[in-house]
Amino acid sequence: ISWWNPLQSLLSSMKQACEILTRDPEGGAARIPYETFSFLYSYLASIDGEISATETKAFLHEIKEKADKHSGMVLVRHF
C-alpha cells in the first residue's frame, strides 16, 4: 500500500502509549521514563519488521539526548 508509512504508524502508537502510561494530569506533557519508551519502541519496531535495527538505534539515541535534558523523561513533542 503506497500510503502506508510504518514510522508514522509507530510514532502514533508511541504517542498513545505515552498518553496512557504518563502520570501527568490529563492535557499535560504526557511524559514517560526513557527506559519505558525505549523498551516499547524497540519492541514495536522489531515486530513491525520494516524499521531496521540501525534506524531504531539512531532514533532512540536522539530521543535519549532530549530525555536527558528533561530528567530522563520522554515528552511527546520529542518525536
N, C-alpha and C positions, 0 to 999 in steps of 0.2 A: 504494500500500500504506500503510495508516494507521499502522503501527508503524515505518515507515522514518524514521529521523532522520539526515539527511546529515551534520550536525555531529558527532553521536556516532560515526558510522562513520569520519569523517575523523580525529577525535581518537584513536580506536582505532588507526587506521593510523599516526598520528604516534607513538603510544606504542611500537608495534612498530618503527618506524624508529629511534627513539631507542635502543631496546634492541639493535638490530642495529649501529648506527653508533657507539655510545659506545666510548670507550677505558677506561671504568671497568670494574673487575672485575665478574664476574657477581654479581648481587644488589646492586650498587651503585646510585648515583643515576641512572644512565643519562643522563648529561649529554651534550649535543652543542652545538656553537657556534650562536649565534643565527643567523648567516648561513646555515648549513646548514638549520636548522629553518625559517627564513623562506622559503627557496627551495623546499623540499619542500612546505610548507603551501600556499604561493601556487600552485604547480603543481597540486597535487591539488585544491584548491578550484576552480581555473579549469576543470579538466576535469570536475568534478562537475556544475557548472552550476546548482546550487541555492543556493550560498552567494555572495552579492553581493560585488563588489569593495569596497564600503563596509564590509561585515561583516568581510571578510578584513583590511582595513587596520586597523580598530579592534582586532580580536583580536591582530594582530601588534604593534601599539603597546603593548598591555597586557603581552604576553609580553616585549617588549624591555625595558620598565621592570623587570620581575622579573629578567631575564637580566643587566641592567646591575649588579644588586646581587650577582651571582654570577660576576664576571669575564667577562661576555659569554656565559655558558653557560646553556642552557635545561635545566631539570630536568623530568622527567615530572610532578612534583607542581605545576608551574607552570600546568598546564592540566588 
